[in-house]
Amino acid sequence: MATIVEYDSRKEPLNAYPERIVSPFQPDSCCADHMMQVGKVEEERGFLYYYRRCRVCGFTIRYFLPVLPPEQHPQIQRQGSAHPQVQEVA
Ligand SMILES: [Zn+2]
C-alpha cells in the first residue's frame, strides 16, 4: 500500500486523511513539539504505523510502531540496501 502523503512544498499543506495529505518536504523547528497522530493505526506487512502530522506547518510522516526485531522480518531485510551486510563465506 502506498503512502497517502504527497510531498510538495509548492502546495498549501492539506490534511484530507484518509484520501491524501499534502506535506512540505522538510520538517521545521516547530515539528518536534507539534506532531500529532492523524487517523487510526494501520498495518502493512506486519508493521503497524500511523501518520503523524505537525499541526503548525503540516509536515507529515508515517510513524512505524516498534513490533518485532528486524531479523524476524526477512522480507524487510531484503530491502536493506542502505545497510549492506557483510557476511563471511564459509
Ligand atoms: Zn512543523
PDB file of the backbone (N, CA, C, O) and the ligand in Angstrom, with CONECT records:
HET     ZN  A 101       1
ATOM      1  N   MET A   1       0.847  -1.197   0.000  1.00  0.00           N
ATOM      2  CA  MET A   1       0.000   0.000   0.000  1.00  0.00           C
ATOM      3  C   MET A   1       0.879   1.242   0.000  1.00  0.00           C
ATOM      4  O   MET A   1       1.802   1.357   0.806  1.00  0.00           O
ATOM      5  N   ALA A   2       0.596   2.151  -0.886  1.00  0.00           N
ATOM      6  CA  ALA A   2       1.416   3.343  -0.997  1.00  0.00           C
ATOM      7  C   ALA A   2       1.009   4.358   0.066  1.00  0.00           C
ATOM      8  O   ALA A   2      -0.105   4.343   0.590  1.00  0.00           O
ATOM      9  N   THR A   3       1.930   5.208   0.351  1.00  0.00           N
ATOM     10  CA  THR A   3       1.625   6.268   1.297  1.00  0.00           C
ATOM     11  C   THR A   3       0.641   7.254   0.672  1.00  0.00           C
ATOM     12  O   THR A   3       0.609   7.434  -0.545  1.00  0.00           O
ATOM     13  N   ILE A   4      -0.149   7.879   1.515  1.00  0.00           N
ATOM     14  CA  ILE A   4      -1.083   8.891   1.020  1.00  0.00           C
ATOM     15  C   ILE A   4      -0.473  10.273   1.110  1.00  0.00           C
ATOM     16  O   ILE A   4      -1.108  11.261   0.740  1.00  0.00           O
ATOM     17  N   VAL A   5       0.750  10.351   1.597  1.00  0.00           N
ATOM     18  CA  VAL A   5       1.372  11.659   1.778  1.00  0.00           C
ATOM     19  C   VAL A   5       1.997  12.122   0.463  1.00  0.00           C
ATOM     20  O   VAL A   5       2.772  11.400  -0.164  1.00  0.00           O
ATOM     21  N   GLU A   6       1.653  13.307   0.074  1.00  0.00           N
ATOM     22  CA  GLU A   6       2.223  13.916  -1.121  1.00  0.00           C
ATOM     23  C   GLU A   6       3.141  15.046  -0.667  1.00  0.00           C
ATOM     24  O   GLU A   6       2.692  16.039  -0.094  1.00  0.00           O
ATOM     25  N   TYR A   7       4.454  14.871  -0.939  1.00  0.00           N
ATOM     26  CA  TYR A   7       5.407  15.886  -0.504  1.00  0.00           C
ATOM     27  C   TYR A   7       5.565  16.924  -1.602  1.00  0.00           C
ATOM     28  O   TYR A   7       6.099  16.626  -2.671  1.00  0.00           O
ATOM     29  N   ASP A   8       5.109  18.125  -1.345  1.00  0.00           N
ATOM     30  CA  ASP A   8       5.182  19.185  -2.343  1.00  0.00           C
ATOM     31  C   ASP A   8       5.199  20.524  -1.606  1.00  0.00           C
ATOM     32  O   ASP A   8       4.183  20.954  -1.062  1.00  0.00           O
ATOM     33  N   SER A   9       6.343  21.168  -1.594  1.00  0.00           N
ATOM     34  CA  SER A   9       6.469  22.425  -0.858  1.00  0.00           C
ATOM     35  C   SER A   9       5.827  23.595  -1.589  1.00  0.00           C
ATOM     36  O   SER A   9       5.690  24.678  -1.020  1.00  0.00           O
ATOM     37  N   ARG A  10       5.426  23.388  -2.855  1.00  0.00           N
ATOM     38  CA  ARG A  10       4.786  24.485  -3.585  1.00  0.00           C
ATOM     39  C   ARG A  10       3.302  24.572  -3.297  1.00  0.00           C
ATOM     40  O   ARG A  10       2.663  25.579  -3.603  1.00  0.00           O
ATOM     41  N   LYS A  11       2.742  23.505  -2.700  1.00  0.00           N
ATOM     42  CA  LYS A  11       1.310  23.500  -2.403  1.00  0.00           C
ATOM     43  C   LYS A  11       1.068  23.829  -0.937  1.00  0.00           C
ATOM     44  O   LYS A  11       1.944  23.664  -0.089  1.00  0.00           O
ATOM     45  N   GLU A  12      -0.140  24.297  -0.665  1.00  0.00           N
ATOM     46  CA  GLU A  12      -0.529  24.509   0.716  1.00  0.00           C
ATOM     47  C   GLU A  12      -0.644  23.162   1.414  1.00  0.00           C
ATOM     48  O   GLU A  12      -1.188  22.216   0.844  1.00  0.00           O
ATOM     49  N   PRO A  13      -0.141  23.062   2.637  1.00  0.00           N
ATOM     50  CA  PRO A  13      -0.326  21.825   3.390  1.00  0.00           C
ATOM     51  C   PRO A  13      -1.810  21.490   3.527  1.00  0.00           C
ATOM     52  O   PRO A  13      -2.641  22.371   3.753  1.00  0.00           O
ATOM     53  N   LEU A  14      -2.124  20.217   3.389  1.00  0.00           N
ATOM     54  CA  LEU A  14      -3.523  19.801   3.386  1.00  0.00           C
ATOM     55  C   LEU A  14      -3.658  18.505   4.163  1.00  0.00           C
ATOM     56  O   LEU A  14      -2.853  17.586   4.012  1.00  0.00           O
ATOM     57  N   ASN A  15      -4.672  18.445   4.985  1.00  0.00           N
ATOM     58  CA  ASN A  15      -4.985  17.193   5.663  1.00  0.00           C
ATOM     59  C   ASN A  15      -6.335  16.709   5.183  1.00  0.00           C
ATOM     60  O   ASN A  15      -7.373  17.132   5.693  1.00  0.00           O
ATOM     61  N   ALA A  16      -6.325  15.816   4.196  1.00  0.00           N
ATOM     62  CA  ALA A  16      -7.555  15.223   3.682  1.00  0.00           C
ATOM     63  C   ALA A  16      -7.543  13.729   3.976  1.00  0.00           C
ATOM     64  O   ALA A  16      -8.035  12.923   3.187  1.00  0.00           O
ATOM     65  N   TYR A  17      -6.970  13.374   5.126  1.00  0.00           N
ATOM     66  CA  TYR A  17      -6.960  11.975   5.539  1.00  0.00           C
ATOM     67  C   TYR A  17      -8.380  11.431   5.501  1.00  0.00           C
ATOM     68  O   TYR A  17      -9.297  12.154   5.890  1.00  0.00           O
ATOM     69  N   PRO A  18      -8.621  10.189   5.052  1.00  0.00           N
ATOM     70  CA  PRO A  18      -7.608   9.214   4.633  1.00  0.00           C
ATOM     71  C   PRO A  18      -7.332   9.218   3.128  1.00  0.00           C
ATOM     72  O   PRO A  18      -6.674   8.304   2.629  1.00  0.00           O
ATOM     73  N   GLU A  19      -7.811  10.212   2.403  1.00  0.00           N
ATOM     74  CA  GLU A  19      -7.537  10.218   0.956  1.00  0.00           C
ATOM     75  C   GLU A  19      -6.104  10.657   0.674  1.00  0.00           C
ATOM     76  O   GLU A  19      -5.349   9.944   0.013  1.00  0.00           O
ATOM     77  N   ARG A  20      -5.735  11.828   1.176  1.00  0.00           N
ATOM     78  CA  ARG A  20      -4.366  12.274   0.945  1.00  0.00           C
ATOM     79  C   ARG A  20      -3.991  13.378   1.922  1.00  0.00           C
ATOM     80  O   ARG A  20      -4.842  14.037   2.520  1.00  0.00           O
ATOM     81  N   ILE A  21      -2.694  13.549   2.056  1.00  0.00           N
ATOM     82  CA  ILE A  21      -2.140  14.592   2.905  1.00  0.00           C
ATOM     83  C   ILE A  21      -1.039  15.270   2.098  1.00  0.00           C
ATOM     84  O   ILE A  21      -0.165  14.598   1.550  1.00  0.00           O
ATOM     85  N   VAL A  22      -1.079  16.585   2.023  1.00  0.00           N
ATOM     86  CA  VAL A  22      -0.010  17.332   1.372  1.00  0.00           C
ATOM     87  C   VAL A  22       0.902  17.879   2.462  1.00  0.00           C
ATOM     88  O   VAL A  22       0.459  18.555   3.391  1.00  0.00           O
ATOM     89  N   SER A  23       2.187  17.569   2.321  1.00  0.00           N
ATOM     90  CA  SER A  23       3.167  17.921   3.346  1.00  0.00           C
ATOM     91  C   SER A  23       4.341  18.643   2.710  1.00  0.00           C
ATOM     92  O   SER A  23       4.696  18.366   1.564  1.00  0.00           O
ATOM     93  N   PRO A  24       4.951  19.575   3.453  1.00  0.00           N
ATOM     94  CA  PRO A  24       6.227  20.132   2.978  1.00  0.00           C
ATOM     95  C   PRO A  24       7.292  19.044   2.912  1.00  0.00           C
ATOM     96  O   PRO A  24       7.161  17.997   3.547  1.00  0.00           O
ATOM     97  N   PHE A  25       8.345  19.295   2.142  1.00  0.00           N
ATOM     98  CA  PHE A  25       9.414  18.304   2.020  1.00  0.00           C
ATOM     99  C   PHE A  25      10.150  18.114   3.339  1.00  0.00           C
ATOM    100  O   PHE A  25      10.510  16.995   3.703  1.00  0.00           O
ATOM    101  N   GLN A  26      10.368  19.200   4.041  1.00  0.00           N
ATOM    102  CA  GLN A  26      11.254  19.164   5.201  1.00  0.00           C
ATOM    103  C   GLN A  26      10.495  19.529   6.476  1.00  0.00           C
ATOM    104  O   GLN A  26       9.610  20.384   6.457  1.00  0.00           O
ATOM    105  N   PRO A  27      10.847  18.876   7.580  1.00  0.00           N
ATOM    106  CA  PRO A  27      10.305  19.332   8.861  1.00  0.00           C
ATOM    107  C   PRO A  27      10.908  20.678   9.225  1.00  0.00           C
ATOM    108  O   PRO A  27      11.959  21.061   8.712  1.00  0.00           O
ATOM    109  N   ASP A  28      10.240  21.383  10.106  1.00  0.00           N
ATOM    110  CA  ASP A  28      10.714  22.692  10.547  1.00  0.00           C
ATOM    111  C   ASP A  28      10.958  22.642  12.055  1.00  0.00           C
ATOM    112  O   ASP A  28      10.762  21.606  12.689  1.00  0.00           O
ATOM    113  N   SER A  29      11.380  23.754  12.613  1.00  0.00           N
ATOM    114  CA  SER A  29      11.674  23.767  14.049  1.00  0.00           C
ATOM    115  C   SER A  29      10.433  23.554  14.896  1.00  0.00           C
ATOM    116  O   SER A  29      10.528  23.204  16.072  1.00  0.00           O
ATOM    117  N   CYS A  30       9.263  23.766  14.295  1.00  0.00           N
ATOM    118  CA  CYS A  30       8.017  23.596  15.037  1.00  0.00           C
ATOM    119  C   CYS A  30       7.646  22.124  15.209  1.00  0.00           C
ATOM    120  O   CYS A  30       6.874  21.779  16.104  1.00  0.00           O
ATOM    121  N   CYS A  31       8.188  21.265  14.364  1.00  0.00           N
ATOM    122  CA  CYS A  31       7.628  19.919  14.259  1.00  0.00           C
ATOM    123  C   CYS A  31       7.832  19.072  15.510  1.00  0.00           C
ATOM    124  O   CYS A  31       6.959  18.284  15.874  1.00  0.00           O
ATOM    125  N   ALA A  32       8.968  19.225  16.166  1.00  0.00           N
ATOM    126  CA  ALA A  32       9.271  18.339  17.285  1.00  0.00           C
ATOM    127  C   ALA A  32       8.200  18.407  18.368  1.00  0.00           C
ATOM    128  O   ALA A  32       7.902  17.406  19.019  1.00  0.00           O
ATOM    129  N   ASP A  33       7.628  19.587  18.557  1.00  0.00           N
ATOM    130  CA  ASP A  33       6.680  19.754  19.656  1.00  0.00           C
ATOM    131  C   ASP A  33       5.225  19.665  19.219  1.00  0.00           C
ATOM    132  O   ASP A  33       4.326  19.725  20.057  1.00  0.00           O
ATOM    133  N   HIS A  34       4.979  19.522  17.919  1.00  0.00           N
ATOM    134  CA  HIS A  34       3.595  19.634  17.465  1.00  0.00           C
ATOM    135  C   HIS A  34       3.133  18.483  16.594  1.00  0.00           C
ATOM    136  O   HIS A  34       2.092  18.579  15.943  1.00  0.00           O
ATOM    137  N   MET A  35       3.890  17.395  16.571  1.00  0.00           N
ATOM    138  CA  MET A  35       3.456  16.246  15.790  1.00  0.00           C
ATOM    139  C   MET A  35       2.277  15.569  16.479  1.00  0.00           C
ATOM    140  O   MET A  35       2.334  15.251  17.667  1.00  0.00           O
ATOM    141  N   MET A  36       1.216  15.357  15.721  1.00  0.00           N
ATOM    142  CA  MET A  36       0.027  14.724  16.274  1.00  0.00           C
ATOM    143  C   MET A  36      -0.403  13.575  15.376  1.00  0.00           C
ATOM    144  O   MET A  36      -0.220  13.609  14.160  1.00  0.00           O
ATOM    145  N   GLN A  37      -0.976  12.561  16.003  1.00  0.00           N
ATOM    146  CA  GLN A  37      -1.459  11.416  15.225  1.00  0.00           C
ATOM    147  C   GLN A  37      -2.638  11.832  14.356  1.00  0.00           C
ATOM    148  O   GLN A  37      -3.539  12.543  14.800  1.00  0.00           O
ATOM    149  N   VAL A  38      -2.609  11.372  13.102  1.00  0.00           N
ATOM    150  CA  VAL A  38      -3.722  11.598  12.186  1.00  0.00           C
ATOM    151  C   VAL A  38      -4.341  10.249  11.867  1.00  0.00           C
ATOM    152  O   VAL A  38      -3.650   9.344  11.401  1.00  0.00           O
ATOM    153  N   GLY A  39      -5.612  10.108  12.109  1.00  0.00           N
ATOM    154  CA  GLY A  39      -6.291   8.864  11.768  1.00  0.00           C
ATOM    155  C   GLY A  39      -5.935   7.743  12.716  1.00  0.00           C
ATOM    156  O   GLY A  39      -5.445   7.955  13.826  1.00  0.00           O
ATOM    157  N   LYS A  40      -6.202   6.529  12.232  1.00  0.00           N
ATOM    158  CA  LYS A  40      -6.025   5.368  13.101  1.00  0.00           C
ATOM    159  C   LYS A  40      -4.731   4.640  12.760  1.00  0.00           C
ATOM    160  O   LYS A  40      -4.087   4.909  11.746  1.00  0.00           O
ATOM    161  N   VAL A  41      -4.378   3.721  13.628  1.00  0.00           N
ATOM    162  CA  VAL A  41      -3.214   2.886  13.377  1.00  0.00           C
ATOM    163  C   VAL A  41      -3.546   1.917  12.251  1.00  0.00           C
ATOM    164  O   VAL A  41      -4.591   1.267  12.272  1.00  0.00           O
ATOM    165  N   GLU A  42      -2.651   1.822  11.264  1.00  0.00           N
ATOM    166  CA  GLU A  42      -2.843   0.922  10.136  1.00  0.00           C
ATOM    167  C   GLU A  42      -1.733  -0.119  10.123  1.00  0.00           C
ATOM    168  O   GLU A  42      -0.747  -0.014  10.852  1.00  0.00           O
ATOM    169  N   GLU A  43      -1.916  -1.113   9.286  1.00  0.00           N
ATOM    170  CA  GLU A  43      -0.975  -2.230   9.259  1.00  0.00           C
ATOM    171  C   GLU A  43      -0.509  -2.463   7.834  1.00  0.00           C
ATOM    172  O   GLU A  43      -1.311  -2.448   6.900  1.00  0.00           O
ATOM    173  N   GLU A  44       0.794  -2.680   7.670  1.00  0.00           N
ATOM    174  CA  GLU A  44       1.339  -3.003   6.350  1.00  0.00           C
ATOM    175  C   GLU A  44       2.420  -4.046   6.531  1.00  0.00           C
ATOM    176  O   GLU A  44       3.430  -3.794   7.187  1.00  0.00           O
ATOM    177  N   ARG A  45       2.211  -5.223   5.949  1.00  0.00           N
ATOM    178  CA  ARG A  45       3.186  -6.322   6.003  1.00  0.00           C
ATOM    179  C   ARG A  45       3.638  -6.599   7.434  1.00  0.00           C
ATOM    180  O   ARG A  45       4.823  -6.811   7.690  1.00  0.00           O
ATOM    181  N   GLY A  46       2.698  -6.596   8.345  1.00  0.00           N
ATOM    182  CA  GLY A  46       3.022  -6.934   9.710  1.00  0.00           C
ATOM    183  C   GLY A  46       3.513  -5.773  10.550  1.00  0.00           C
ATOM    184  O   GLY A  46       3.732  -5.922  11.752  1.00  0.00           O
ATOM    185  N   PHE A  47       3.685  -4.619   9.927  1.00  0.00           N
ATOM    186  CA  PHE A  47       4.107  -3.439  10.672  1.00  0.00           C
ATOM    187  C   PHE A  47       2.920  -2.531  10.944  1.00  0.00           C
ATOM    188  O   PHE A  47       2.060  -2.328  10.087  1.00  0.00           O
ATOM    189  N   LEU A  48       2.893  -2.002  12.130  1.00  0.00           N
ATOM    190  CA  LEU A  48       1.848  -1.057  12.496  1.00  0.00           C
ATOM    191  C   LEU A  48       2.401   0.351  12.376  1.00  0.00           C
ATOM    192  O   LEU A  48       3.528   0.635  12.782  1.00  0.00           O
ATOM    193  N   TYR A  49       1.592   1.215  11.815  1.00  0.00           N
ATOM    194  CA  TYR A  49       2.038   2.601  11.684  1.00  0.00           C
ATOM    195  C   TYR A  49       0.833   3.522  11.705  1.00  0.00           C
ATOM    196  O   TYR A  49      -0.306   3.106  11.497  1.00  0.00           O
ATOM    197  N   TYR A  50       1.119   4.761  11.959  1.00  0.00           N
ATOM    198  CA  TYR A  50       0.100   5.793  11.748  1.00  0.00           C
ATOM    199  C   TYR A  50       0.782   7.036  11.223  1.00  0.00           C
ATOM    200  O   TYR A  50       2.004   7.173  11.285  1.00  0.00           O
ATOM    201  N   TYR A  51      -0.032   7.939  10.704  1.00  0.00           N
ATOM    202  CA  TYR A  51       0.512   9.186  10.197  1.00  0.00           C
ATOM    203  C   TYR A  51       0.640  10.188  11.327  1.00  0.00           C
ATOM    204  O   TYR A  51      -0.262  10.335  12.151  1.00  0.00           O
ATOM    205  N   ARG A  52       1.764  10.870  11.355  1.00  0.00           N
ATOM    206  CA  ARG A  52       1.961  11.949  12.311  1.00  0.00           C
ATOM    207  C   ARG A  52       2.143  13.233  11.527  1.00  0.00           C
ATOM    208  O   ARG A  52       2.932  13.303  10.584  1.00  0.00           O
ATOM    209  N   ARG A  53       1.405  14.236  11.931  1.00  0.00           N
ATOM    210  CA  ARG A  53       1.396  15.484  11.178  1.00  0.00           C
ATOM    211  C   ARG A  53       1.620  16.643  12.144  1.00  0.00           C
ATOM    212  O   ARG A  53       1.040  16.694  13.229  1.00  0.00           O
ATOM    213  N   CYS A  54       2.473  17.567  11.722  1.00  0.00           N
ATOM    214  CA  CYS A  54       2.717  18.762  12.518  1.00  0.00           C
ATOM    215  C   CYS A  54       1.547  19.709  12.328  1.00  0.00           C
ATOM    216  O   CYS A  54       1.217  20.088  11.205  1.00  0.00           O
ATOM    217  N   ARG A  55       0.925  20.086  13.430  1.00  0.00           N
ATOM    218  CA  ARG A  55      -0.255  20.939  13.286  1.00  0.00           C
ATOM    219  C   ARG A  55       0.105  22.386  13.035  1.00  0.00           C
ATOM    220  O   ARG A  55      -0.789  23.214  12.859  1.00  0.00           O
ATOM    221  N   VAL A  56       1.384  22.719  13.012  1.00  0.00           N
ATOM    222  CA  VAL A  56       1.793  24.084  12.692  1.00  0.00           C
ATOM    223  C   VAL A  56       2.085  24.215  11.193  1.00  0.00           C
ATOM    224  O   VAL A  56       1.500  25.062  10.519  1.00  0.00           O
ATOM    225  N   CYS A  57       2.983  23.383  10.677  1.00  0.00           N
ATOM    226  CA  CYS A  57       3.411  23.549   9.283  1.00  0.00           C
ATOM    227  C   CYS A  57       2.859  22.466   8.365  1.00  0.00           C
ATOM    228  O   CYS A  57       2.937  22.606   7.145  1.00  0.00           O
ATOM    229  N   GLY A  58       2.303  21.389   8.917  1.00  0.00           N
ATOM    230  CA  GLY A  58       1.702  20.359   8.077  1.00  0.00           C
ATOM    231  C   GLY A  58       2.644  19.248   7.671  1.00  0.00           C
ATOM    232  O   GLY A  58       2.245  18.351   6.927  1.00  0.00           O
ATOM    233  N   PHE A  59       3.898  19.279   8.143  1.00  0.00           N
ATOM    234  CA  PHE A  59       4.829  18.214   7.803  1.00  0.00           C
ATOM    235  C   PHE A  59       4.307  16.884   8.347  1.00  0.00           C
ATOM    236  O   PHE A  59       3.898  16.791   9.504  1.00  0.00           O
ATOM    237  N   THR A  60       4.329  15.851   7.488  1.00  0.00           N
ATOM    238  CA  THR A  60       3.723  14.566   7.836  1.00  0.00           C
ATOM    239  C   THR A  60       4.690  13.433   7.568  1.00  0.00           C
ATOM    240  O   THR A  60       5.393  13.426   6.558  1.00  0.00           O
ATOM    241  N   ILE A  61       4.720  12.483   8.470  1.00  0.00           N
ATOM    242  CA  ILE A  61       5.496  11.267   8.269  1.00  0.00           C
ATOM    243  C   ILE A  61       4.626  10.073   8.614  1.00  0.00           C
ATOM    244  O   ILE A  61       3.613  10.192   9.303  1.00  0.00           O
ATOM    245  N   ARG A  62       5.051   8.913   8.114  1.00  0.00           N
ATOM    246  CA  ARG A  62       4.483   7.669   8.621  1.00  0.00           C
ATOM    247  C   ARG A  62       5.326   7.231   9.802  1.00  0.00           C
ATOM    248  O   ARG A  62       6.538   7.055   9.677  1.00  0.00           O
ATOM    249  N   TYR A  63       4.698   7.057  10.929  1.00  0.00           N
ATOM    250  CA  TYR A  63       5.406   6.652  12.131  1.00  0.00           C
ATOM    251  C   TYR A  63       5.149   5.176  12.378  1.00  0.00           C
ATOM    252  O   TYR A  63       4.016   4.767  12.633  1.00  0.00           O
ATOM    253  N   PHE A  64       6.207   4.382  12.300  1.00  0.00           N
ATOM    254  CA  PHE A  64       6.072   2.940  12.491  1.00  0.00           C
ATOM    255  C   PHE A  64       6.247   2.595  13.958  1.00  0.00           C
ATOM    256  O   PHE A  64       7.194   3.033  14.611  1.00  0.00           O
ATOM    257  N   LEU A  65       5.324   1.809  14.454  1.00  0.00           N
ATOM    258  CA  LEU A  65       5.410   1.366  15.830  1.00  0.00           C
ATOM    259  C   LEU A  65       6.383   0.197  15.921  1.00  0.00           C
ATOM    260  O   LEU A  65       6.393  -0.671  15.049  1.00  0.00           O
ATOM    261  N   PRO A  66       7.186   0.171  16.955  1.00  0.00           N
ATOM    262  CA  PRO A  66       8.069  -0.980  17.134  1.00  0.00           C
ATOM    263  C   PRO A  66       7.253  -2.236  17.397  1.00  0.00           C
ATOM    264  O   PRO A  66       6.415  -2.260  18.298  1.00  0.00           O
ATOM    265  N   VAL A  67       7.494  -3.271  16.617  1.00  0.00           N
ATOM    266  CA  VAL A  67       6.742  -4.510  16.773  1.00  0.00           C
ATOM    267  C   VAL A  67       7.694  -5.647  17.077  1.00  0.00           C
ATOM    268  O   VAL A  67       7.786  -6.107  18.216  1.00  0.00           O
ATOM    269  N   LEU A  68       8.403  -6.099  16.053  1.00  0.00           N
ATOM    270  CA  LEU A  68       9.320  -7.213  16.212  1.00  0.00           C
ATOM    271  C   LEU A  68      10.706  -6.793  15.752  1.00  0.00           C
ATOM    272  O   LEU A  68      10.840  -5.884  14.933  1.00  0.00           O
ATOM    273  N   PRO A  69      11.733  -7.443  16.271  1.00  0.00           N
ATOM    274  CA  PRO A  69      13.088  -7.159  15.788  1.00  0.00           C
ATOM    275  C   PRO A  69      13.177  -7.406  14.282  1.00  0.00           C
ATOM    276  O   PRO A  69      12.493  -8.286  13.761  1.00  0.00           O
ATOM    277  N   PRO A  70      14.010  -6.640  13.579  1.00  0.00           N
ATOM    278  CA  PRO A  70      14.084  -6.758  12.118  1.00  0.00           C
ATOM    279  C   PRO A  70      14.441  -8.160  11.638  1.00  0.00           C
ATOM    280  O   PRO A  70      14.004  -8.573  10.563  1.00  0.00           O
ATOM    281  N   GLU A  71      15.221  -8.891  12.412  1.00  0.00           N
ATOM    282  CA  GLU A  71      15.637 -10.210  11.933  1.00  0.00           C
ATOM    283  C   GLU A  71      14.470 -11.180  11.828  1.00  0.00           C
ATOM    284  O   GLU A  71      14.600 -12.250  11.233  1.00  0.00           O
ATOM    285  N   GLN A  72      13.337 -10.813  12.401  1.00  0.00           N
ATOM    286  CA  GLN A  72      12.164 -11.667  12.278  1.00  0.00           C
ATOM    287  C   GLN A  72      11.300 -11.276  11.075  1.00  0.00           C
ATOM    288  O   GLN A  72      10.204 -11.805  10.887  1.00  0.00           O
ATOM    289  N   HIS A  73      11.806 -10.350  10.270  1.00  0.00           N
ATOM    290  CA  HIS A  73      11.075  -9.939   9.082  1.00  0.00           C
ATOM    291  C   HIS A  73      11.989 -10.043   7.861  1.00  0.00           C
ATOM    292  O   HIS A  73      12.488  -9.031   7.369  1.00  0.00           O
ATOM    293  N   PRO A  74      12.206 -11.262   7.374  1.00  0.00           N
ATOM    294  CA  PRO A  74      13.147 -11.427   6.254  1.00  0.00           C
ATOM    295  C   PRO A  74      12.732 -10.647   5.010  1.00  0.00           C
ATOM    296  O   PRO A  74      13.591 -10.228   4.234  1.00  0.00           O
ATOM    297  N   GLN A  75      11.442 -10.446   4.809  1.00  0.00           N
ATOM    298  CA  GLN A  75      11.025  -9.714   3.619  1.00  0.00           C
ATOM    299  C   GLN A  75      11.446  -8.256   3.686  1.00  0.00           C
ATOM    300  O   GLN A  75      11.596  -7.605   2.652  1.00  0.00           O
ATOM    301  N   ILE A  76      11.634  -7.744   4.879  1.00  0.00           N
ATOM    302  CA  ILE A  76      12.096  -6.372   5.031  1.00  0.00           C
ATOM    303  C   ILE A  76      13.607  -6.304   4.898  1.00  0.00           C
ATOM    304  O   ILE A  76      14.144  -5.335   4.362  1.00  0.00           O
ATOM    305  N   GLN A  77      14.294  -7.329   5.385  1.00  0.00           N
ATOM    306  CA  GLN A  77      15.754  -7.334   5.317  1.00  0.00           C
ATOM    307  C   GLN A  77      16.256  -7.214   3.881  1.00  0.00           C
ATOM    308  O   GLN A  77      17.292  -6.600   3.624  1.00  0.00           O
ATOM    309  N   ARG A  78      15.507  -7.810   2.945  1.00  0.00           N
ATOM    310  CA  ARG A  78      15.949  -7.759   1.551  1.00  0.00           C
ATOM    311  C   ARG A  78      15.982  -6.346   1.018  1.00  0.00           C
ATOM    312  O   ARG A  78      16.682  -6.064   0.046  1.00  0.00           O
ATOM    313  N   GLN A  79      15.234  -5.451   1.643  1.00  0.00           N
ATOM    314  CA  GLN A  79      15.213  -4.071   1.185  1.00  0.00           C
ATOM    315  C   GLN A  79      16.314  -3.245   1.833  1.00  0.00           C
ATOM    316  O   GLN A  79      16.403  -2.038   1.604  1.00  0.00           O
ATOM    317  N   GLY A  80      17.139  -3.876   2.627  1.00  0.00           N
ATOM    318  CA  GLY A  80      18.091  -3.123   3.431  1.00  0.00           C
ATOM    319  C   GLY A  80      19.334  -2.695   2.692  1.00  0.00           C
ATOM    320  O   GLY A  80      20.439  -2.862   3.208  1.00  0.00           O
ATOM    321  N   SER A  81      19.190  -2.154   1.509  1.00  0.00           N
ATOM    322  CA  SER A  81      20.370  -1.770   0.748  1.00  0.00           C
ATOM    323  C   SER A  81      21.134  -0.639   1.427  1.00  0.00           C
ATOM    324  O   SER A  81      22.331  -0.466   1.196  1.00  0.00           O
ATOM    325  N   ALA A  82      20.440   0.129   2.264  1.00  0.00           N
ATOM    326  CA  ALA A  82      21.119   1.208   2.963  1.00  0.00           C
ATOM    327  C   ALA A  82      22.013   0.668   4.082  1.00  0.00           C
ATOM    328  O   ALA A  82      22.867   1.379   4.611  1.00  0.00           O
ATOM    329  N   HIS A  83      21.799  -0.586   4.426  1.00  0.00           N
ATOM    330  CA  HIS A  83      22.596  -1.200   5.478  1.00  0.00           C
ATOM    331  C   HIS A  83      23.170  -2.514   4.960  1.00  0.00           C
ATOM    332  O   HIS A  83      22.731  -3.583   5.385  1.00  0.00           O
ATOM    333  N   PRO A  84      24.129  -2.458   4.064  1.00  0.00           N
ATOM    334  CA  PRO A  84      24.665  -3.688   3.488  1.00  0.00           C
ATOM    335  C   PRO A  84      25.271  -4.578   4.557  1.00  0.00           C
ATOM    336  O   PRO A  84      25.981  -4.115   5.450  1.00  0.00           O
ATOM    337  N   GLN A  85      24.982  -5.837   4.449  1.00  0.00           N
ATOM    338  CA  GLN A  85      25.500  -6.770   5.423  1.00  0.00           C
ATOM    339  C   GLN A  85      26.771  -7.423   4.908  1.00  0.00           C
ATOM    340  O   GLN A  85      26.835  -7.870   3.763  1.00  0.00           O
ATOM    341  N   VAL A  86      27.757  -7.470   5.746  1.00  0.00           N
ATOM    342  CA  VAL A  86      28.992  -8.146   5.397  1.00  0.00           C
ATOM    343  C   VAL A  86      28.914  -9.560   5.960  1.00  0.00           C
ATOM    344  O   VAL A  86      28.802  -9.761   7.169  1.00  0.00           O
ATOM    345  N   GLN A  87      28.974 -10.525   5.065  1.00  0.00           N
ATOM    346  CA  GLN A  87      28.873 -11.900   5.504  1.00  0.00           C
ATOM    347  C   GLN A  87      30.110 -12.678   5.076  1.00  0.00           C
ATOM    348  O   GLN A  87      30.583 -12.564   3.945  1.00  0.00           O
ATOM    349  N   GLU A  88      30.610 -13.462   6.000  1.00  0.00           N
ATOM    350  CA  GLU A  88      31.730 -14.330   5.663  1.00  0.00           C
ATOM    351  C   GLU A  88      31.210 -15.542   4.920  1.00  0.00           C
ATOM    352  O   GLU A  88      30.208 -16.145   5.303  1.00  0.00           O
ATOM    353  N   VAL A  89      31.909 -15.890   3.847  1.00  0.00           N
ATOM    354  CA  VAL A  89      31.541 -17.063   3.083  1.00  0.00           C
ATOM    355  C   VAL A  89      32.354 -18.244   3.579  1.00  0.00           C
ATOM    356  O   VAL A  89      33.585 -18.230   3.553  1.00  0.00           O
ATOM    357  N   ALA A  90      31.652 -19.252   4.026  1.00  0.00           N
ATOM    358  CA  ALA A  90      32.325 -20.425   4.597  1.00  0.00           C
ATOM    359  C   ALA A  90      33.002 -21.232   3.499  1.00  0.00           C
ATOM    360  O   ALA A  90      33.622 -22.258   3.780  1.00  0.00           O
TER     361      ALA A  90
HETATM  362 ZN    ZN A 101       6.181  21.775  11.791  1.00  0.00          ZN2+
END
